[in-house]
Amino acid sequence: MDILRIGALGIVAAVLSVVIRQYRPELSMQVAIALGVVVFLFLFAQLSGISSVVSALFRNADIQPEYFLTILKATGIAFITEFAAQTCKDAGEGSIAQKMEIGGKVLIVFLALPMLLSLLRQLLGLMGQG
Amino acid sequence: MSVDIVFKIAAVGILTAILHQVLTKSGREEMATMTTLAGLVVVLFMVVGLISDLFQNVRNVFQFQ
């Protein structure tokens, strides 16, 4: 079963990372990064299945497809930001992690701006009629 | 892309640590430092390859981020 493999791999990588940290702390961070990448690469195969199911749902509900695309991209940005920020925090670089988080927030706001504008326009149109 | 790259990186890390200790104890400090730096560079190359693979996949799954 898949979760067993992921769990076992994570535990083994944590043990190795702790062992290496005693001697070469800069290399133990790389072990953690490598493990994160391998696990996510494995999970992406499942994730694209989920993504296609949700996209079909959106299509059946007659919502404009670019809204789903925006949501998908925002999820991707959040995912990468979380990965980078947590890696920096684990390495002890809290300030660099915070810069990652600020970058992610700004980019998501920038991404969602067209949707926000169209929502505001519709609201104003409604208020104008009422 | 499979599991053993994690173990390879860990093995290089442990090997670097052992070599560093051996070289320091036998008095060759500068060789020990250079060995550590070489190990770091090797691991960095492996990890950068992995990360580029990951980001390529993210770009595909989340559709041209």
N, CA and C atoms of all chains as a GROMACS GRO file, in nm:
protein
  585
    1MET      N    1   0.083  -0.120   0.000
    1MET     CA    2   0.000   0.000   0.000
    1MET      C    3   0.086   0.124   0.000
    2ASP      N    4   0.037   0.227  -0.064
    2ASP     CA    5   0.121   0.343  -0.091
    2ASP      C    6   0.159   0.419   0.036
    3ILE      N    7   0.063   0.434   0.127
    3ILE     CA    8   0.092   0.516   0.244
    3ILE      C    9   0.198   0.447   0.330
    4LEU      N   10   0.202   0.315   0.324
    4LEU     CA   11   0.304   0.243   0.400
    4LEU      C   12   0.442   0.278   0.347
    5ARG      N   13   0.452   0.282   0.212
    5ARG     CA   14   0.582   0.313   0.155
    5ARG      C   15   0.624   0.456   0.189
    6ILE      N   16   0.528   0.548   0.179
    6ILE     CA   17   0.562   0.688   0.210
    6ILE      C   18   0.602   0.702   0.356
    7GLY      N   19   0.524   0.640   0.444
    7GLY     CA   20   0.555   0.649   0.587
    7GLY      C   21   0.690   0.591   0.620
    8ALA      N   22   0.716   0.471   0.568
    8ALA     CA   23   0.844   0.406   0.597
    8ALA      C   24   0.960   0.488   0.543
    9LEU      N   25   0.944   0.539   0.420
    9LEU     CA   26   1.049   0.621   0.361
    9LEU      C   27   1.077   0.745   0.444
   10GLY      N   28   0.967   0.809   0.492
   10GLY     CA   29   0.985   0.929   0.573
   10GLY      C   30   1.060   0.901   0.700
   11ILE      N   31   1.027   0.789   0.765
   11ILE     CA   32   1.094   0.756   0.891
   11ILE      C   33   1.242   0.727   0.867
   12VAL      N   34   1.269   0.649   0.762
   12VAL     CA   35   1.409   0.617   0.733
   12VAL      C   36   1.488   0.744   0.701
   13ALA      N   37   1.427   0.833   0.623
   13ALA     CA   38   1.496   0.957   0.588
   13ALA      C   39   1.519   1.044   0.712
   14ALA      N   40   1.423   1.044   0.805
   14ALA     CA   41   1.441   1.122   0.928
   14ALA      C   42   1.557   1.066   1.010
   15VAL      N   43   1.564   0.934   1.019
   15VAL     CA   44   1.675   0.872   1.093
   15VAL      C   45   1.809   0.909   1.030
   16LEU      N   46   1.817   0.895   0.898
   16LEU     CA   47   1.942   0.928   0.828
   16LEU      C   48   1.978   1.075   0.849
   17SER      N   49   1.875   1.161   0.842
   17SER     CA   50   1.901   1.304   0.857
   17SER      C   51   1.956   1.335   0.995
   18VAL      N   52   1.900   1.271   1.098
   18VAL     CA   53   1.950   1.296   1.233
   18VAL      C   54   2.093   1.249   1.247
   19VAL      N   55   2.124   1.132   1.189
   19VAL     CA   56   2.262   1.080   1.198
   19VAL      C   57   2.359   1.176   1.131
   20ILE      N   58   2.322   1.224   1.010
   20ILE     CA   59   2.414   1.309   0.936
   20ILE      C   60   2.428   1.445   1.003
   21ARG      N   61   2.321   1.490   1.072
   21ARG     CA   62   2.327   1.623   1.131
   21ARG      C   63   2.436   1.634   1.236
   22GLN      N   64   2.471   1.520   1.301
   22GLN     CA   65   2.577   1.526   1.401
   22GLN      C   66   2.710   1.567   1.340
   23TYR      N   67   2.733   1.521   1.216
   23TYR     CA   68   2.865   1.544   1.156
   23TYR      C   69   2.861   1.656   1.054
   24ARG      N   70   2.765   1.649   0.960
   24ARG     CA   71   2.758   1.747   0.854
   24ARG      C   72   2.617   1.805   0.849
   25PRO      N   73   2.583   1.903   0.934
   25PRO     CA   74   2.445   1.952   0.937
   25PRO      C   75   2.399   2.009   0.804
   26GLU      N   76   2.495   2.060   0.723
   26GLU     CA   77   2.450   2.116   0.596
   26GLU      C   78   2.400   2.009   0.500
   27LEU      N   79   2.446   1.885   0.517
   27LEU     CA   80   2.402   1.779   0.427
   27LEU      C   81   2.271   1.716   0.472
   28SER      N   82   2.239   1.726   0.602
   28SER     CA   83   2.115   1.663   0.647
   28SER      C   84   1.995   1.733   0.588
   29MET      N   85   2.010   1.865   0.562
   29MET     CA   86   1.901   1.941   0.500
   29MET      C   87   1.875   1.889   0.359
   30GLN      N   88   1.982   1.851   0.288
   30GLN     CA   89   1.965   1.800   0.152
   30GLN      C   90   1.888   1.669   0.152
   31VAL      N   91   1.912   1.585   0.254
   31VAL     CA   92   1.839   1.458   0.262
   31VAL      C   93   1.690   1.486   0.275
   32ALA      N   94   1.656   1.585   0.359
   32ALA     CA   95   1.515   1.619   0.378
   32ALA      C   96   1.455   1.672   0.248
   33ILE      N   97   1.529   1.758   0.178
   33ILE     CA   98   1.479   1.810   0.050
   33ILE      C   99   1.456   1.697  -0.049
   34ALA      N  100   1.555   1.608  -0.058
   34ALA     CA  101   1.543   1.498  -0.154
   34ALA      C  102   1.422   1.413  -0.123
   35LEU      N  103   1.401   1.384   0.006
   35LEU     CA  104   1.286   1.302   0.042
   35LEU      C  105   1.156   1.373   0.005
   36GLY      N  106   1.148   1.504   0.034
   36GLY     CA  107   1.027   1.578   0.000
   36GLY      C  108   0.998   1.572  -0.149
   37VAL      N  109   1.103   1.588  -0.230
   37VAL     CA  110   1.083   1.586  -0.375
   37VAL      C  111   1.034   1.449  -0.420
   38VAL      N  112   1.095   1.343  -0.369
   38VAL     CA  113   1.057   1.207  -0.412
   38VAL      C  114   0.912   1.178  -0.376
   39VAL      N  115   0.872   1.214  -0.252
   39VAL     CA  116   0.735   1.188  -0.210
   39VAL      C  117   0.636   1.266  -0.294
   40PHE      N  118   0.666   1.394  -0.321
   40PHE     CA  119   0.572   1.474  -0.398
   40PHE      C  120   0.563   1.428  -0.543
   41LEU      N  121   0.677   1.386  -0.599
   41LEU     CA  122   0.673   1.334  -0.735
   41LEU      C  123   0.582   1.211  -0.742
   42PHE      N  124   0.586   1.130  -0.636
   42PHE     CA  125   0.499   1.014  -0.634
   42PHE      C  126   0.353   1.056  -0.620
   43LEU      N  127   0.328   1.161  -0.538
   43LEU     CA  128   0.190   1.202  -0.513
   43LEU      C  129   0.129   1.273  -0.633
   44PHE      N  130   0.214   1.334  -0.717
   44PHE     CA  131   0.161   1.409  -0.830
   44PHE      C  132   0.086   1.320  -0.927
   45ALA      N  133   0.128   1.196  -0.936
   45ALA     CA  134   0.055   1.104  -1.023
   45ALA      C  135  -0.090   1.094  -0.977
   46GLN      N  136  -0.111   1.085  -0.844
   46GLN     CA  137  -0.248   1.082  -0.792
   46GLN      C  138  -0.316   1.217  -0.808
   47LEU      N  139  -0.237   1.324  -0.794
   47LEU     CA  140  -0.296   1.457  -0.793
   47LEU      C  141  -0.355   1.493  -0.928
   48SER      N  142  -0.293   1.450  -1.036
   48SER     CA  143  -0.348   1.485  -1.168
   48SER      C  144  -0.481   1.416  -1.190
   49GLY      N  145  -0.500   1.297  -1.129
   49GLY     CA  146  -0.631   1.232  -1.136
   49GLY      C  147  -0.737   1.315  -1.067
   50ILE      N  148  -0.705   1.363  -0.946
   50ILE     CA  149  -0.799   1.447  -0.871
   50ILE      C  150  -0.832   1.572  -0.950
   51SER      N  151  -0.726   1.631  -1.009
   51SER     CA  152  -0.745   1.756  -1.082
   51SER      C  153  -0.840   1.737  -1.199
   52SER      N  154  -0.828   1.624  -1.271
   52SER     CA  155  -0.917   1.604  -1.386
   52SER      C  156  -1.060   1.581  -1.340
   53VAL      N  157  -1.079   1.513  -1.225
   53VAL     CA  158  -1.215   1.491  -1.174
   53VAL      C  159  -1.280   1.624  -1.138
   54VAL      N  160  -1.204   1.710  -1.066
   54VAL     CA  161  -1.260   1.839  -1.025
   54VAL      C  162  -1.289   1.926  -1.145
   55SER      N  163  -1.203   1.918  -1.247
   55SER     CA  164  -1.227   1.999  -1.367
   55SER      C  165  -1.352   1.953  -1.439
   56ALA      N  166  -1.377   1.823  -1.441
   56ALA     CA  167  -1.501   1.773  -1.503
   56ALA      C  168  -1.623   1.822  -1.425
   57LEU      N  169  -1.611   1.824  -1.291
   57LEU     CA  170  -1.719   1.874  -1.206
   57LEU      C  171  -1.753   2.019  -1.241
   58PHE      N  172  -1.646   2.100  -1.253
   58PHE     CA  173  -1.665   2.241  -1.287
   58PHE      C  174  -1.734   2.256  -1.421
   59ARG      N  175  -1.691   2.173  -1.517
   59ARG     CA  176  -1.750   2.182  -1.650
   59ARG      C  177  -1.898   2.148  -1.646
   60ASN      N  178  -1.935   2.045  -1.566
   60ASN     CA  179  -2.076   2.008  -1.557
   60ASN      C  180  -2.158   2.116  -1.488
   61ALA      N  181  -2.095   2.189  -1.394
   61ALA     CA  182  -2.168   2.293  -1.322
   61ALA      C  183  -2.176   2.421  -1.402
   62ASP      N  184  -2.120   2.423  -1.523
   62ASP     CA  185  -2.129   2.539  -1.613
   62ASP      C  186  -2.062   2.662  -1.558
   63ILE      N  187  -1.956   2.643  -1.479
   63ILE     CA  188  -1.876   2.758  -1.432
   63ILE      C  189  -1.765   2.779  -1.534
   64GLN      N  190  -1.727   2.904  -1.554
   64GLN     CA  191  -1.622   2.933  -1.652
   64GLN      C  192  -1.494   2.859  -1.616
   65PRO      N  193  -1.433   2.794  -1.716
   65PRO     CA  194  -1.316   2.711  -1.686
   65PRO      C  195  -1.196   2.788  -1.635
   66GLU      N  196  -1.186   2.921  -1.664
   66GLU     CA  197  -1.066   2.991  -1.617
   66GLU      C  198  -1.067   3.009  -1.467
   67TYR      N  199  -1.186   2.999  -1.402
   67TYR     CA  200  -1.189   3.007  -1.256
   67TYR      C  201  -1.122   2.885  -1.197
   68PHE      N  202  -1.150   2.769  -1.257
   68PHE     CA  203  -1.085   2.648  -1.208
   68PHE      C  204  -0.934   2.655  -1.227
   69LEU      N  205  -0.895   2.711  -1.343
   69LEU     CA  206  -0.751   2.723  -1.370
   69LEU      C  207  -0.683   2.812  -1.266
   70THR      N  208  -0.753   2.923  -1.231
   70THR     CA  209  -0.697   3.014  -1.131
   70THR      C  210  -0.681   2.943  -0.997
   71ILE      N  211  -0.786   2.867  -0.960
   71ILE     CA  212  -0.777   2.795  -0.833
   71ILE      C  213  -0.662   2.696  -0.835
   72LEU      N  214  -0.647   2.628  -0.949
   72LEU     CA  215  -0.540   2.529  -0.961
   72LEU      C  216  -0.403   2.594  -0.949
   73LYS      N  217  -0.385   2.708  -1.019
   73LYS     CA  218  -0.257   2.777  -1.012
   73LYS      C  219  -0.230   2.827  -0.871
   74ALA      N  220  -0.335   2.878  -0.806
   74ALA     CA  221  -0.316   2.927  -0.669
   74ALA      C  222  -0.274   2.814  -0.578
   75THR      N  223  -0.333   2.695  -0.598
   75THR     CA  224  -0.291   2.579  -0.519
   75THR      C  225  -0.146   2.545  -0.543
   76GLY      N  226  -0.104   2.553  -0.670
   76GLY     CA  227   0.035   2.524  -0.703
   76GLY      C  228   0.130   2.623  -0.636
   77ILE      N  229   0.095   2.753  -0.641
   77ILE     CA  230   0.179   2.855  -0.578
   77ILE      C  231   0.188   2.828  -0.428
   78ALA      N  232   0.073   2.798  -0.366
   78ALA     CA  233   0.073   2.772  -0.222
   78ALA      C  234   0.160   2.652  -0.188
   79PHE      N  235   0.152   2.551  -0.272
   79PHE     CA  236   0.229   2.430  -0.246
   79PHE      C  237   0.379   2.457  -0.252
   80ILE      N  238   0.422   2.524  -0.358
   80ILE     CA  239   0.565   2.552  -0.372
   80ILE      C  240   0.615   2.643  -0.260
   81THR      N  241   0.534   2.745  -0.226
   81THR     CA  242   0.572   2.837  -0.119
   81THR      C  243   0.588   2.762   0.013
   82GLU      N  244   0.493   2.673   0.043
   82GLU     CA  245   0.500   2.598   0.166
   82GLU      C  246   0.626   2.512   0.170
   83PHE      N  247   0.655   2.445   0.058
   83PHE     CA  248   0.771   2.358   0.051
   83PHE      C  249   0.899   2.438   0.077
   84ALA      N  250   0.914   2.549   0.006
   84ALA     CA  251   1.037   2.628   0.018
   84ALA      C  252   1.048   2.688   0.158
   85ALA      N  253   0.936   2.743   0.210
   85ALA     CA  254   0.942   2.809   0.340
   85ALA      C  255   0.975   2.709   0.451
   86GLN      N  256   0.914   2.592   0.445
   86GLN     CA  257   0.940   2.493   0.550
   86GLN      C  258   1.083   2.443   0.543
   87THR      N  259   1.135   2.426   0.419
   87THR     CA  260   1.275   2.385   0.406
   87THR      C  261   1.368   2.489   0.467
   88CYS      N  262   1.341   2.618   0.442
   88CYS     CA  263   1.426   2.722   0.500
   88CYS      C  264   1.414   2.724   0.651
   89LYS      N  265   1.293   2.704   0.702
   89LYS     CA  266   1.277   2.705   0.847
   89LYS      C  267   1.354   2.590   0.911
   90ASP      N  268   1.348   2.472   0.846
   90ASP     CA  269   1.421   2.358   0.900
   90ASP      C  270   1.570   2.383   0.902
   91ALA      N  271   1.619   2.462   0.804
   91ALA     CA  272   1.761   2.493   0.800
   91ALA      C  273   1.797   2.606   0.896
   92GLY      N  274   1.698   2.659   0.967
   92GLY     CA  275   1.724   2.765   1.063
   92GLY      C  276   1.716   2.904   1.005
   93GLU      N  277   1.681   2.916   0.877
   93GLU     CA  278   1.674   3.048   0.815
   93GLU      C  279   1.531   3.099   0.819
   94GLY      N  280   1.487   3.147   0.934
   94GLY     CA  281   1.349   3.192   0.948
   94GLY      C  282   1.317   3.311   0.863
   95SER      N  283   1.412   3.404   0.849
   95SER     CA  284   1.382   3.526   0.773
   95SER      C  285   1.368   3.495   0.624
   96ILE      N  286   1.452   3.403   0.573
   96ILE     CA  287   1.438   3.364   0.432
   96ILE      C  288   1.303   3.296   0.410
   97ALA      N  289   1.261   3.214   0.507
   97ALA     CA  290   1.131   3.148   0.496
   97ALA      C  291   1.020   3.252   0.487
   98GLN      N  292   1.034   3.358   0.569
   98GLN     CA  293   0.929   3.460   0.566
   98GLN      C  294   0.925   3.531   0.432
   99LYS      N  295   1.043   3.552   0.369
   99LYS     CA  296   1.042   3.614   0.237
   99LYS      C  297   0.968   3.527   0.137
  100MET      N  298   0.987   3.392   0.147
  100MET     CA  299   0.915   3.299   0.060
  100MET      C  300   0.766   3.316   0.077
  101GLU      N  301   0.723   3.326   0.206
  101GLU     CA  302   0.580   3.335   0.231
  101GLU      C  303   0.522   3.465   0.177
  102ILE      N  304   0.597   3.575   0.195
  102ILE     CA  305   0.550   3.703   0.142
  102ILE      C  306   0.537   3.694  -0.010
  103GLY      N  307   0.638   3.634  -0.074
  103GLY     CA  308   0.632   3.618  -0.220
  103GLY      C  309   0.510   3.540  -0.264
  104GLY      N  310   0.482   3.430  -0.193
  104GLY     CA  311   0.366   3.348  -0.228
  104GLY      C  312   0.237   3.426  -0.212
  105LYS      N  313   0.225   3.501  -0.101
  105LYS     CA  314   0.102   3.577  -0.080
  105LYS      C  315   0.081   3.681  -0.189
  106VAL      N  316   0.188   3.756  -0.221
  106VAL     CA  317   0.177   3.859  -0.324
  106VAL      C  318   0.136   3.798  -0.458
  107LEU      N  319   0.199   3.684  -0.492
  107LEU     CA  320   0.170   3.623  -0.622
  107LEU      C  321   0.027   3.571  -0.628
  108ILE      N  322  -0.025   3.517  -0.517
  108ILE     CA  323  -0.162   3.467  -0.521
  108ILE      C  324  -0.260   3.583  -0.533
  109VAL      N  325  -0.233   3.694  -0.461
  109VAL     CA  326  -0.322   3.810  -0.475
  109VAL      C  327  -0.322   3.859  -0.619
  110PHE      N  328  -0.200   3.865  -0.678
  110PHE     CA  329  -0.188   3.909  -0.816
  110PHE      C  330  -0.266   3.818  -0.909
  111LEU      N  331  -0.264   3.687  -0.878
  111LEU     CA  332  -0.334   3.590  -0.962
  111LEU      C  333  -0.484   3.605  -0.950
  112ALA      N  334  -0.532   3.632  -0.828
  112ALA     CA  335  -0.676   3.637  -0.804
  112ALA      C  336  -0.736   3.771  -0.841
  113LEU      N  337  -0.652   3.868  -0.877
  113LEU     CA  338  -0.702   4.004  -0.902
  113LEU      C  339  -0.810   4.011  -1.010
  114PRO      N  340  -0.794   3.947  -1.127
  114PRO     CA  341  -0.900   3.956  -1.227
  114PRO      C  342  -1.034   3.903  -1.176
  115MET      N  343  -1.030   3.792  -1.100
  115MET     CA  344  -1.155   3.738  -1.046
  115MET      C  345  -1.220   3.838  -0.951
  116LEU      N  346  -1.135   3.898  -0.864
  116LEU     CA  347  -1.186   3.997  -0.769
  116LEU      C  348  -1.251   4.114  -0.842
  117LEU      N  349  -1.181   4.161  -0.948
  117LEU     CA  350  -1.234   4.276  -1.023
  117LEU      C  351  -1.368   4.242  -1.088
  118SER      N  352  -1.378   4.122  -1.146
  118SER     CA  353  -1.505   4.087  -1.212
  118SER      C  354  -1.616   4.072  -1.108
  119LEU      N  355  -1.580   4.019  -0.989
  119LEU     CA  356  -1.680   4.008  -0.883
  119LEU      C  357  -1.729   4.144  -0.840
  120LEU      N  358  -1.633   4.239  -0.821
  120LEU     CA  359  -1.670   4.374  -0.780
  120LEU      C  360  -1.758   4.440  -0.884
  121ARG      N  361  -1.721   4.418  -1.012
  121ARG     CA  362  -1.800   4.478  -1.120
  121ARG      C  363  -1.943   4.426  -1.116
  122GLN      N  364  -1.959   4.295  -1.095
  122GLN     CA  365  -2.093   4.238  -1.091
  122GLN      C  366  -2.172   4.292  -0.973
  123LEU      N  367  -2.104   4.303  -0.857
  123LEU     CA  368  -2.170   4.357  -0.739
  123LEU      C  369  -2.217   4.500  -0.764
  124LEU      N  370  -2.128   4.581  -0.822
  124LEU     CA  371  -2.164   4.719  -0.849
  124LEU      C  372  -2.281   4.725  -0.948
  125GLY      N  373  -2.279   4.633  -1.048
  125GLY     CA  374  -2.390   4.629  -1.142
  125GLY      C  375  -2.521   4.598  -1.072
  126LEU      N  376  -2.517   4.502  -0.978
  126LEU     CA  377  -2.636   4.467  -0.902
  126LEU      C  378  -2.686   4.585  -0.819
  127MET      N  379  -2.588   4.653  -0.754
  127MET     CA  380  -2.627   4.767  -0.670
  127MET      C  381  -2.680   4.880  -0.756
  128GLY      N  382  -2.623   4.894  -0.877
  128GLY     CA  383  -2.670   4.999  -0.965
  128GLY      C  384  -2.814   4.976  -1.009
  129GLN      N  385  -2.849   4.845  -1.029
  129GLN     CA  386  -2.986   4.817  -1.073
  129GLN      C  387  -3.083   4.830  -0.958
  130GLY      N  388  -3.038   4.793  -0.838
  130GLY     CA  389  -3.129   4.790  -0.722
  130GLY      C  390  -3.139   4.923  -0.650
  131MET      N  391   1.325   0.839  -1.171
  131MET     CA  392   1.316   0.897  -1.038
  131MET      C  393   1.263   0.793  -0.942
  132SER      N  394   1.346   0.747  -0.856
  132SER     CA  395   1.296   0.648  -0.761
  132SER      C  396   1.354   0.678  -0.625
  133VAL      N  397   1.334   0.580  -0.540
  133VAL     CA  398   1.359   0.603  -0.398
  133VAL      C  399   1.507   0.615  -0.368
  134ASP      N  400   1.591   0.546  -0.446
  134ASP     CA  401   1.729   0.530  -0.398
  134ASP      C  402   1.812   0.657  -0.405
  135ILE      N  403   1.758   0.764  -0.467
  135ILE     CA  404   1.838   0.886  -0.467
  135ILE      C  405   1.851   0.942  -0.326
  136VAL      N  406   1.746   0.922  -0.244
  136VAL     CA  407   1.754   0.967  -0.105
  136VAL      C  408   1.866   0.894  -0.034
  137PHE      N  409   1.874   0.762  -0.058
  137PHE     CA  410   1.977   0.685   0.008
  137PHE      C  411   2.115   0.719  -0.044
  138LYS      N  412   2.121   0.752  -0.174
  138LYS     CA  413   2.251   0.792  -0.230
  138LYS      C  414   2.300   0.920  -0.163
  139ILE      N  415   2.210   1.017  -0.147
  139ILE     CA  416   2.250   1.143  -0.085
  139ILE      C  417   2.294   1.119   0.058
  140ALA      N  418   2.218   1.034   0.130
  140ALA     CA  419   2.256   1.004   0.268
  140ALA      C  420   2.392   0.934   0.271
  141ALA      N  421   2.416   0.844   0.175
  141ALA     CA  422   2.544   0.772   0.174
  141ALA      C  423   2.659   0.867   0.147
  142VAL      N  424   2.639   0.960   0.052
  142VAL     CA  425   2.745   1.058   0.026
  142VAL      C  426   2.770   1.143   0.150
  143GLY      N  427   2.662   1.178   0.221
  143GLY     CA  428   2.677   1.258   0.342
  143GLY      C  429   2.758   1.186   0.447
  144ILE      N  430   2.724   1.058   0.470
  144ILE     CA  431   2.798   0.981   0.572
  144ILE      C  432   2.942   0.961   0.530
  145LEU      N  433   2.962   0.934   0.402
  145LEU     CA  434   3.099   0.915   0.352
  145LEU      C  435   3.181   1.042   0.372
  146THR      N  436   3.122   1.158   0.340
  146THR     CA  437   3.192   1.284   0.361
  146THR      C  438   3.228   1.303   0.506
  147ALA      N  439   3.133   1.272   0.596
  147ALA     CA  440   3.161   1.288   0.738
  147ALA      C  441   3.277   1.200   0.781
  148ILE      N  442   3.276   1.074   0.736
  148ILE     CA  443   3.383   0.981   0.775
  148ILE      C  444   3.517   1.030   0.722
  149LEU      N  445   3.520   1.069   0.594
  149LEU     CA  446   3.646   1.115   0.535
  149LEU      C  447   3.698   1.238   0.608
  150HIS      N  448   3.605   1.329   0.644
  150HIS     CA  449   3.647   1.448   0.716
  150HIS      C  450   3.712   1.412   0.847
  151GLN      N  451   3.648   1.319   0.920
  151GLN     CA  452   3.704   1.278   1.049
  151GLN      C  453   3.840   1.215   1.033
  152VAL      N  454   3.850   1.124   0.935
  152VAL     CA  455   3.977   1.053   0.915
  152VAL      C  456   4.089   1.152   0.881
  153LEU      N  457   4.058   1.244   0.790
  153LEU     CA  458   4.162   1.340   0.747
  153LEU      C  459   4.198   1.436   0.859
  154THR      N  460   4.099   1.478   0.938
  154THR     CA  461   4.133   1.569   1.049
  154THR      C  462   4.222   1.500   1.149
  155LYS      N  463   4.186   1.374   1.181
  155LYS     CA  464   4.263   1.303   1.283
  155LYS      C  465   4.405   1.277   1.236
  156SER      N  466   4.425   1.256   1.104
  156SER     CA  467   4.561   1.232   1.058
  156SER      C  468   4.633   1.361   1.025
  157GLY      N  469   4.575   1.475   1.061
  157GLY     CA  470   4.648   1.601   1.054
  157GLY      C  471   4.631   1.680   0.927
  158ARG      N  472   4.558   1.626   0.828
  158ARG     CA  473   4.546   1.700   0.702
  158ARG      C  474   4.417   1.783   0.704
  159GLU      N  475   4.422   1.898   0.771
  159GLU     CA  476   4.301   1.979   0.788
  159GLU      C  477   4.249   2.033   0.656
  160GLU      N  478   4.342   2.084   0.575
  160GLU     CA  479   4.295   2.150   0.453
  160GLU      C  480   4.233   2.049   0.357
  161MET      N  481   4.290   1.927   0.354
  161MET     CA  482   4.230   1.823   0.269
  161MET      C  483   4.092   1.787   0.319
  162ALA      N  484   4.074   1.785   0.454
  162ALA     CA  485   3.944   1.754   0.511
  162ALA      C  486   3.841   1.858   0.469
  163THR      N  487   3.878   1.986   0.478
  163THR     CA  488   3.784   2.090   0.439
  163THR      C  489   3.748   2.080   0.292
  164MET      N  490   3.850   2.052   0.207
  164MET     CA  491   3.820   2.041   0.064
  164MET      C  492   3.732   1.921   0.036
  165THR      N  493   3.755   1.810   0.108
  165THR     CA  494   3.668   1.694   0.088
  165THR      C  495   3.525   1.725   0.125
  166THR      N  496   3.507   1.796   0.237
  166THR     CA  497   3.371   1.835   0.276
  166THR      C  498   3.305   1.921   0.171
  167LEU      N  499   3.380   2.018   0.120
  167LEU     CA  500   3.323   2.105   0.016
  167LEU      C  501   3.288   2.025  -0.109
  168ALA      N  502   3.377   1.930  -0.146
  168ALA     CA  503   3.347   1.848  -0.265
  168ALA      C  504   3.220   1.768  -0.245
  169GLY      N  505   3.206   1.706  -0.126
  169GLY     CA  506   3.084   1.630  -0.098
  169GLY      C  507   2.962   1.718  -0.105
  170LEU      N  508   2.973   1.839  -0.050
  170LEU     CA  509   2.862   1.934  -0.054
  170LEU      C  510   2.822   1.966  -0.197
  171VAL      N  511   2.922   1.990  -0.283
  171VAL     CA  512   2.892   2.024  -0.422
  171VAL      C  513   2.824   1.908  -0.494
  172VAL      N  514   2.874   1.786  -0.469
  172VAL     CA  515   2.814   1.668  -0.534
  172VAL      C  516   2.667   1.655  -0.495
  173VAL      N  517   2.643   1.665  -0.362
  173VAL     CA  518   2.505   1.651  -0.315
  173VAL      C  519   2.419   1.764  -0.369
  174LEU      N  520   2.476   1.884  -0.376
  174LEU     CA  521   2.400   1.997  -0.427
  174LEU      C  522   2.357   1.974  -0.571
  175PHE      N  523   2.447   1.918  -0.652
  175PHE     CA  524   2.411   1.888  -0.791
  175PHE      C  525   2.295   1.790  -0.797
  176MET      N  526   2.303   1.684  -0.713
  176MET     CA  527   2.194   1.586  -0.712
  176MET      C  528   2.062   1.652  -0.673
  177VAL      N  529   2.067   1.735  -0.568
  177VAL     CA  530   1.943   1.794  -0.517
  177VAL      C  531   1.887   1.894  -0.615
  178VAL      N  532   1.976   1.971  -0.682
  178VAL     CA  533   1.926   2.069  -0.780
  178VAL      C  534   1.857   1.998  -0.895
  179GLY      N  535   1.913   1.883  -0.937
  179GLY     CA  536   1.845   1.804  -1.040
  179GLY      C  537   1.707   1.760  -0.997
  180LEU      N  538   1.698   1.713  -0.871
  180LEU     CA  539   1.569   1.670  -0.816
  180LEU      C  540   1.469   1.785  -0.812
  181ILE      N  541   1.516   1.902  -0.764
  181ILE     CA  542   1.425   2.014  -0.749
  181ILE      C  543   1.375   2.062  -0.886
  182SER      N  544   1.464   2.061  -0.984
  182SER     CA  545   1.419   2.104  -1.117
  182SER      C  546   1.315   2.006  -1.171
  183ASP      N  547   1.334   1.876  -1.142
  183ASP     CA  548   1.235   1.777  -1.181
  183ASP      C  549   1.100   1.804  -1.115
  184LEU      N  550   1.105   1.834  -0.985
  184LEU     CA  551   0.983   1.862  -0.911
  184LEU      C  552   0.911   1.982  -0.968
  185PHE      N  553   0.984   2.090  -0.994
  185PHE     CA  554   0.918   2.212  -1.042
  185PHE      C  555   0.863   2.194  -1.182
  186GLN      N  556   0.931   2.111  -1.262
  186GLN     CA  557   0.876   2.081  -1.394
  186GLN      C  558   0.742   2.008  -1.380
  187ASN      N  559   0.737   1.913  -1.286
  187ASN     CA  560   0.613   1.840  -1.262
  187ASN      C  561   0.504   1.932  -1.210
  188VAL      N  562   0.540   2.023  -1.118
  188VAL     CA  563   0.442   2.118  -1.066
  188VAL      C  564   0.386   2.201  -1.178
  189ARG      N  565   0.476   2.244  -1.269
  189ARG     CA  566   0.430   2.326  -1.381
  189ARG      C  567   0.331   2.249  -1.466
  190ASN      N  568   0.355   2.117  -1.482
  190ASN     CA  569   0.262   2.038  -1.563
  190ASN      C  570   0.130   2.016  -1.493
  191VAL      N  571   0.138   1.975  -1.365
  191VAL     CA  572   0.015   1.939  -1.294
  191VAL      C  573  -0.072   2.062  -1.271
  192PHE      N  574  -0.014   2.174  -1.231
  192PHE     CA  575  -0.093   2.293  -1.203
  192PHE      C  576  -0.103   2.384  -1.325
  193GLN      N  577  -0.067   2.332  -1.437
  193GLN     CA  578  -0.092   2.394  -1.567
  193GLN      C  579  -0.024   2.528  -1.585
  194PHE      N  580   0.106   2.525  -1.613
  194PHE     CA  581   0.184   2.640  -1.654
  194PHE      C  582   0.178   2.753  -1.553
  195GLN      N  583   0.222   2.717  -1.436
  195GLN     CA  584   0.230   2.818  -1.334
  195GLN      C  585   0.342   2.911  -1.371
   0.00000   0.00000   0.00000
